[in-house]
Amino acid sequence: MSSLITTLVILGVVGYVLMHRCDLLNIGCGNGSSPSTSSGGGNDGGSNVPSPVGGGATAAAGKMIYRGTGKVLTGDLAVLDANKAQSLDSGGSRPSTRFIWGSGKGKGAAKCVDFNSYEATVYAKLGPGGSANTRAIVTGGGGGQRGKNCCVYSVGFVTSSGEAFAEEEGAHEPHPTIEKMPVVGGSIKNIGPLKNRTIGFKEVLIRGGGQVLLEGWVDPDASGNWKLFYRARNPKGGNLPVITKTGLVGETCGEVRFRCDDIWPVTIDTSRSFVAELPDNAVPAGGNVGNPVDVATGGAAPKGDVQKKAAANIKKTAAKYARWNTFNRIAI
């Protein structure tokens, strides 16, 4: 009888541990099942849906490449600025659509994008048009594009050809400073002409320990299958600086925007568009991600107190995922 009671007690303890392993080990188990491995598509299988902050719409349809902090500015908080005949400084006009969070233009919590690191996603239905000198881009990393504010990164595609594109933009006074950057690190270089398509655009900016990781992702047919087209550490355009923080010069209130010129109309799917905050040592949203040090900002950080702290955080994250993988191999 005593042996039966002992067996039942042991089974009860084992069952409790299996049911509550996420809390006991302080790990993230997503939706309660074993997270799916992301093999280059960036699709997390829905296990890392961001929680909306301050908006009525939901970001549930927008899948994350990286694990966020839970803070999200939803698409309904952005402001749409669209003009079929936008005046140009050089004279004339062309269609232009801008979809903006922050810099005092967004609604509610999106008046300012105060995320040091973020993942910005915009889904857009694009009408006819496009030319060789216009682009569809996601821009962020600094204050609004005006005055002496410096600086911002942009990643996206040339509207007429679908060629991948990246640039850094500096101050607009006394005149705009824009420097093209080499398109590196991605698996896709051209998605074809953008006209008459619905496309998902994504910019990832991770900053920590004085290091910067910038990525560009595209969902070319709006199916949720994200493809990497740009990845660079500490990128810079020409003589412009690496953007290690918002407000290197000028305003410290951040802005994230989507812009598409020379295509009309452009319709934004606000339910799938959002800006999500990322931790400064962010790791991919898929469960079994390999070594997080390889993808966290800065990798093996150089000497210095700030860098040492960043390196310690990366090491802590690596250990956490190692524990998760070990436990689940035993438990499952």
Order of alpha helices (4+ residues) and beta strands (2+ residues): alpha-alpha-beta-beta-beta-beta-beta-beta-beta-beta-beta-beta-beta-beta-beta-beta-alpha
